[in-house]
Amino acid sequence: MRICHYEDARVATLEPLVLSRPAFELRCGMTTLGQKQRRFFQADQVGALIRPYLADLFALNQPNLPINDLDWLAEETTVLVNARWLPPSRPAKLDPSLIADAPFVAIIEDEIACAVLTPDELRHCNHAHFGICLDQWRRTLPVRPAGGKLVRYLWDVVDANAEQIAVDFQATRSVEPNGRPGTLNLVGPSDWLRIDPTARIDPFVVADTNSGPVIIDRDAVIAPFTRLEGPCWIGPRSQVFGANIRGGTSIGPNCRIGGEVEASIVHANSNKYHEGFLGHSYLGEWVNIGAGTHTSDLRNDYGEVKMIVNGMMTATGRSKIGSYIADHAKTGLGSLINTGTNVGVFCNLLPAGGLLPKFVPSFCWVEHGRISDRADLATLFATAMAVMDRRGEEFSELHRTLFQSLYEKTALPRRQAVHEADLRRMRRPA
């Protein structure tokens, strides 16, 4: 099956995590949204239509993937797949009618989840008018129900994480190795436990599978006095140090995790090495959470959490929301992060003795509770280069170009946040 992931205008409500990655690269469970979509359609040809400023860096890791290539797209009948779609757990029935019935759109609550389109529809489309094409297809083509769900906010992804760990566990059950070292104490059914033979499990480790699977991936290290509560996934080469990992947590590849983590998603190469609580949160790549950093994920009055999303104060409809922290952000020793906090790329949050601001735009510094612009990009990029080099990764010229572009794209919310912070400071009584 030939598919093409595409981003629509609503990916902006998945900020700050999608500032530096296509929306289908968001992890949910053990895999990304894009991996789930490819698995659903059993895709053998894949392309992508993404925001242009992301294309060059994304192509660095996907050299054989047609990116923003409309000529490739129009060559054959293709399934356009919304990057925000979390498909049903069962793969599509790939009978000939899926192609024979083209063109048609499959929708969820009046939004396109995917569209099966012939070259006749696709050859008239271009980047500048892609949103118009989507609207036209929605109005004029036959409609089918899609199933699954479209994620609209990051809390939708976090909410779905526990279930998706179990879905991914079942989907990979027949191809992944299983084992149980004698150093591990198991509470619950053994068929919900999967440990790669290359993983190291030290003594005094407990895995609780009563509520879902516990998966420990290749070359992971689980240190003594760690408790893993399913559903949870510890990704390849990640290390967990005497931590309490609660249900609904995904730890991506090559992370260092300590303290307590509950119902959270951590992308690759991020550190929360020390004590501190992280709950109902989503961390990007190369994030460093300083020792003693705590994230509040519940208001004292148990009320609904509101947070700033894409510049708008948004009601979440949830009582538990932690923090969403984008790539290369850092917190200092003893930072206290408020319920429903949004932190952009390359931010540095230093403790202030109380709760830190709930909205910190990209490339900002928070010191003594005051937000300021971090215009010293050369210093920021030098730090990123050193951090990535320690893990055998390169901060390339394409990284530099992408984040330079993001600095310019995020200038307005940064200026507004700094100005509002200055006004609040001036209003305080002497």
C-alpha positions in Angstrom: 0.0 0.0 0.0 1.2 3.5 -0.9 0.7 6.2 1.7 1.7 9.7 2.3 1.7 11.3 5.8 0.5 15.0 5.7 0.3 17.8 8.2 -2.7 20.0 8.3 -3.1 23.4 9.9 -4.2 22.0 13.2 -0.8 20.6 14.1 -0.1 24.0 15.7 -2.2 22.9 18.7 0.4 20.1 19.3 3.0 22.7 20.2 5.6 22.9 21.7 6.5 19.2 20.8 5.9 19.7 17.1 8.0 22.8 16.8 11.0 20.6 15.8 9.4 17.5 14.4 6.5 16.4 12.1 3.4 15.6 14.0 3.5 12.0 12.9 6.8 11.7 14.7 5.1 12.1 18.1 5.5 9.0 20.2 2.4 7.3 21.7 3.0 3.9 23.3 6.1 2.2 22.0 5.9 3.7 18.5 5.2 7.0 16.8 1.9 8.0 15.2 3.6 7.5 11.8 4.7 4.0 12.6 1.2 3.1 13.7 -0.2 4.5 10.5 2.3 2.5 8.3 1.5 -0.6 10.3 -2.3 -0.1 9.9 -2.0 0.2 6.1 0.9 -2.3 5.8 2.6 0.4 3.8 5.4 -0.6 1.3 5.8 3.0 -0.1 5.8 6.0 2.1 6.0 9.8 1.5 5.5 12.9 3.6 4.1 16.4 3.2 5.4 18.4 6.1 6.1 22.1 7.1 8.9 23.2 4.8 11.2 24.4 7.5 11.4 20.9 8.9 12.1 19.1 5.6 15.8 19.3 5.3 16.6 18.0 8.8 13.9 15.3 8.6 15.4 14.2 5.3 18.7 13.7 7.0 17.4 10.8 8.9 15.0 9.6 6.1 17.1 9.9 2.9 14.9 7.5 0.9 11.6 9.1 1.8 10.0 11.4 -0.7 9.4 14.7 1.2 7.1 17.4 -0.1 7.4 15.8 -3.5 4.2 16.4 -5.3 5.4 14.7 -8.5 5.9 11.5 -6.6 2.5 11.9 -4.9 0.6 12.1 -8.2 2.2 9.1 -9.8 -0.3 6.5 -8.5 -3.4 6.2 -6.3 -2.2 7.1 -2.8 -3.6 7.1 0.7 -3.1 10.5 2.2 -2.9 10.0 6.0 -3.4 12.9 8.5 -0.3 13.1 10.7 -2.6 13.5 13.8 -4.5 10.3 13.2 -4.2 7.5 15.8 -5.6 4.6 13.7 -7.6 1.6 15.0 -5.5 -1.1 16.6 -6.4 -3.6 13.9 -4.7 -3.2 10.5 -6.9 -2.2 7.6 -8.4 -4.9 5.4 -6.3 -4.4 2.3 -8.6 -5.8 -0.2 -8.7 -4.4 -3.8 -11.8 -2.3 -3.0 -9.7 0.1 -1.0 -8.1 1.3 -4.3 -11.0 0.4 -6.6 -13.4 2.6 -4.7 -11.1 5.6 -4.9 -11.5 8.5 -4.6 -13.0 8.9 -1.1 -12.3 10.4 2.3 -12.5 8.8 5.7 -13.5 11.2 8.5 -13.7 11.6 12.2 -16.0 14.3 13.5 -16.0 16.1 10.2 -12.2 16.1 9.9 -10.2 14.0 7.4 -8.3 11.1 8.9 -7.2 9.7 5.6 -8.1 10.0 1.9 -7.7 7.5 -0.9 -7.0 9.7 -4.0 -6.2 9.0 -7.6 -3.7 10.9 -9.7 -6.5 13.0 -11.1 -7.2 14.5 -7.7 -3.5 14.7 -6.7 -2.0 16.3 -9.8 -4.0 19.6 -9.2 -2.7 20.0 -5.7 0.2 22.2 -4.7 1.9 23.2 -1.4 0.4 26.7 -1.4 -3.2 25.5 -1.7 -3.0 22.1 0.1 -5.4 23.2 2.8 -7.9 24.3 0.1 -7.5 20.9 -1.6 -8.3 19.2 1.7 -11.5 21.3 2.1 -12.6 20.6 -1.4 -12.1 16.8 -1.1 -14.0 16.9 2.2 -17.0 18.6 0.5 -17.0 16.8 -2.8 -15.8 13.2 -2.4 -17.6 10.2 -1.0 -17.3 9.9 2.8 -16.5 6.8 5.0 -16.0 6.6 8.7 -12.4 6.2 9.6 -12.3 4.8 13.1 -9.6 5.5 15.6 -9.2 9.2 16.7 -7.5 12.4 15.7 -5.3 13.9 18.4 -5.9 17.6 18.7 -3.8 18.4 21.8 -0.8 16.8 23.5 -3.0 15.7 26.4 -4.9 13.5 23.9 -1.5 11.7 23.2 -0.7 11.3 26.9 -4.2 10.1 27.6 -3.9 7.4 24.9 -0.4 6.3 25.9 -1.3 3.5 28.4 -3.6 1.8 25.9 -1.2 2.2 23.0 1.6 0.5 25.0 -0.7 -2.5 25.2 -1.6 -2.2 21.5 2.0 -2.1 20.5 2.9 -4.9 22.8 0.3 -7.1 21.1 1.3 -6.0 17.6 4.9 -7.0 18.1 4.3 -10.0 20.2 5.3 -12.6 17.6 8.6 -10.9 16.6 10.2 -9.7 19.7 12.2 -11.9 22.1 11.1 -12.6 25.6 12.9 -13.5 28.8 12.9 -13.2 32.5 16.2 -12.9 34.5 16.3 -14.4 37.9 17.2 -10.9 39.4 13.6 -9.6 38.6 10.7 -9.9 41.0 7.4 -10.2 39.1 4.0 -9.3 40.4 1.2 -10.2 38.0 0.9 -12.4 34.9 4.1 -13.4 33.2 2.7 -13.2 29.7 2.5 -9.4 30.1 6.3 -9.2 30.7 8.8 -8.8 27.9 12.5 -8.3 28.4 15.0 -8.3 25.6 17.9 -10.7 26.3 20.4 -7.9 25.9 18.8 -5.9 28.7 20.5 -5.8 32.2 18.2 -6.2 35.2 20.0 -5.7 38.5 18.8 -7.3 41.8 15.9 -5.8 43.7 13.8 -4.8 40.7 10.1 -5.3 40.7 7.8 -5.5 37.6 4.1 -5.2 38.2 2.0 -6.4 35.3 -1.4 -6.5 37.0 -2.6 -3.4 35.0 -0.7 -3.9 31.7 2.5 -5.0 30.0 6.0 -4.1 31.1 8.4 -4.0 28.2 12.2 -3.6 28.7 13.9 -3.1 25.3 17.3 -4.0 24.0 20.4 -2.9 25.9 18.3 -1.2 28.6 19.7 -1.1 32.2 17.4 -1.3 35.2 19.2 -0.5 38.4 18.4 -1.9 41.9 15.3 -0.6 43.8 13.4 0.2 40.7 9.7 -0.5 40.4 8.1 -0.8 36.9 4.3 -0.7 36.8 2.5 -1.6 33.6 1.6 -0.5 31.1 5.1 0.9 30.6 7.9 0.7 28.1 11.6 1.3 28.7 13.2 2.0 25.3 16.5 0.7 23.8 19.7 1.7 25.7 17.7 3.6 28.4 18.8 3.4 32.0 16.5 3.6 35.0 18.1 4.3 38.4 16.2 3.2 41.5 13.0 4.8 40.1 9.3 4.4 40.5 7.9 4.2 37.0 4.1 4.3 37.2 1.6 3.0 34.6 1.1 4.7 31.3 4.8 5.7 30.9 6.9 5.5 27.8 10.7 6.1 28.1 12.2 6.5 24.7 15.6 5.3 23.5 18.8 6.3 25.3 17.3 8.2 28.3 18.5 8.4 31.9 15.6 8.2 34.4 15.3 8.4 38.2 12.8 9.6 40.8 9.1 9.1 40.1 7.4 9.2 36.6 3.7 8.7 36.1 1.6 8.6 32.9 4.3 10.4 30.9 6.1 10.2 27.5 9.8 10.9 27.2 11.4 11.2 23.7 14.9 9.9 23.0 18.1 11.2 24.6 16.4 13.0 27.5 17.5 13.0 31.1 15.6 13.0 34.4 18.4 11.3 36.3 17.7 12.4 39.8 14.9 12.5 42.4 11.8 14.5 41.6 8.2 13.9 40.2 7.1 14.0 36.6 3.5 13.2 36.0 1.1 13.4 33.0 3.8 15.1 31.0 5.5 15.0 27.6 9.2 15.7 27.1 10.9 16.1 23.8 14.5 15.1 22.9 17.7 16.3 24.6 15.7 17.7 27.6 17.5 17.7 30.9 15.4 17.8 34.1 17.6 19.0 37.0 17.8 17.2 40.4 14.8 17.9 42.6 12.6 19.3 39.8 9.0 18.5 40.5 6.0 18.9 38.1 2.6 19.5 39.6 0.0 17.5 37.6 -3.1 18.2 39.8 -4.5 21.5 41.1 -5.1 21.7 44.8 -8.8 22.3 44.2 -9.0 19.4 41.8 -10.4 21.8 39.2 -10.0 21.8 35.4 -6.5 22.6 34.2 -6.2 25.5 31.7 -3.0 26.1 29.7 -1.7 28.2 26.9 -1.8 26.4 23.5 -0.7 28.1 20.3 -1.0 31.4 22.0 -4.5 30.8 23.4 -5.6 30.0 26.9 -7.3 26.6 26.5 -9.5 24.6 28.7 -8.2 21.0 28.7 -11.3 19.3 30.2 -8.9 17.4 32.5 -7.9 17.7 36.1 -4.5 16.1 35.5 -2.0 17.9 33.2 1.7 18.2 33.9 4.2 19.9 31.7 5.0 19.8 28.0 8.6 20.5 27.4 10.2 20.9 24.0 13.6 19.8 22.7 16.9 21.0 24.3 15.0 22.6 27.2 16.5 22.4 30.7 15.5 22.9 34.3 17.8 23.8 37.2 18.2 22.2 40.6 15.0 22.3 42.6 12.7 23.8 40.0 9.0 23.7 40.7 6.9 23.4 37.6 3.2 24.4 37.7 0.2 22.4 36.5 -0.4 22.8 32.8 3.0 24.3 31.9 4.1 24.8 28.2 7.9 25.2 27.7 9.4 25.8 24.2 12.7 24.7 22.6 16.0 25.8 24.1 14.5 27.2 27.3 16.4 27.3 30.6 14.3 27.3 33.8 16.0 28.2 37.0 14.4 27.8 40.4 12.7 30.8 42.0 11.6 29.4 45.3 8.0 29.1 44.0 6.2 27.9 41.0 7.7 28.9 37.7 5.7 30.6 34.8 3.2 28.3 33.1 4.1 29.5 29.6 7.7 29.9 28.5 8.2 30.6 24.8 11.0 29.1 22.9 14.6 30.5 23.5 13.7 32.0 26.9 15.5 32.1 30.2 13.6 32.1 33.5 15.6 33.4 36.3 14.2 34.6 39.7 10.8 34.0 38.1 11.4 36.5 35.3 11.3 35.6 31.6 14.0 37.0 29.4 15.0 36.5 25.7 18.0 34.2 25.1 19.4 35.8 22.0 22.8 34.2 22.4 22.1 31.4 19.9 25.8 30.7 19.4 26.1 29.7 23.1 22.9 27.7 23.0 24.0 25.8 20.0 27.5 25.2 21.4 25.9 23.6 24.5 23.7 21.4 22.3 26.7 20.4 20.3 28.5 19.3 23.5 25.4 17.4 24.8 24.8 15.5 21.6 28.5 14.7 21.1 28.5 13.0 24.5 25.9 10.5 23.1 27.6 10.1 19.8 25.3 12.4 17.9 26.1 15.5 15.8 24.5 18.9 16.1 24.8 19.5 12.3 24.4 22.6 10.2 20.9 21.4 9.4 20.1 21.5 13.1 21.5 25.0 13.4 19.5 26.2 10.4 16.2 24.6 11.8 16.6 26.2 15.2 17.7 29.5 13.8 14.4 29.5 11.7 12.5 28.6 14.9 14.0 31.5 16.7 12.6 33.8 14.1 9.2 32.1 13.9 8.7 32.3 17.7 9.8 35.9 18.0 6.3 37.4 18.6 5.2 35.1 21.5 8.6 35.6 23.0 8.4 39.4 22.9 4.8 39.3 24.3 5.8 37.0 27.2 8.8 39.1 28.1 6.8 42.3 27.9 4.0 40.9 30.1 6.5 39.6 32.6 8.0 43.1 32.8 4.6 44.7 33.3 3.8 42.3 36.2 7.1 43.1 37.8 6.5 46.8 37.6 3.0 46.5 39.1 4.4 44.8 42.2 4.4 47.1 45.3 7.9 48.2 46.4 
